[in-house]
Amino acid sequence: MGGKHGKYAYVLRSDGWYVKVRVLKSRKEDDASKYIVVGPKRRDVPPSFPVIREDEVPEEVRRQVYEA
């Protein structure tokens, strides 16, 4: 499962870990339901996946990223 179509991305947390999220393209950028956390935290990211910084996602998604 690659990141070729932009369905999934990784969010870079401030502690250096990454968490996989599903990105729904039909939602607005500021809508928290645009991002669905699907994966546990990991240290590295496959090269075909985009990386989103933590400050680029809504506050509700940030909290979910740290719970993963």
N, C-alpha and C positions, 0 to 999 in steps of 0.2 A: 504494500500500500504506500505509494509515493505521494509527494505533495504536488504532483504535476498539475492538477486542476484547481488548486487553491482551496480545497474543501477543509483542509486541516492546516494548522500552523502551531508554532510553539511560542509560548509566552516566556520571556526571560525575566525571572524574579530577581530581586535585589541581592539575594544571597548566592547568585550564580547558578542556580538550578533552573531547568526548563520544564514546562508542563504543556502537554498537548491539548489543544482546544479545537473544536469543530467550529468553523466560521460559516455562518449563514449569510449568503450574499444578498438575500432579499430584504434584510433588515437594515435600519439606519445605523450609522456609525455610533451614535450616542446611546443606542438601545442595548441594555445589558443582555437581552435574550439573543443577541447576534452571536455571542460566544458561549459554547457549551464545553465545559471541562470534561475530557474523556480519558485522560491518561494520568498515570502516576508521575512523580517528578523524576527527572533523569539528568545526567551531567552533560551529555552530548546530544547534538541534533543531526539527523540525517541531512546531507547536503541539498536534497531536493525540496526541503520544507522551508517556508518563510519563517522569520523570527520577528515577533512583535514585542516591543519593550513594555514593561509593566505599566508605565505611565500613559500608554496609549489606549488602554482598555478602561471601561467604566469601573467605579469603585466596587460594585457588587461582584464583578468578575475577579477583581484583585483578591478579595477575601476568599473566594472559591479556589483560586490558584494556590493559596497558602494552605488550604485544607487538604489538598491532594497529596 
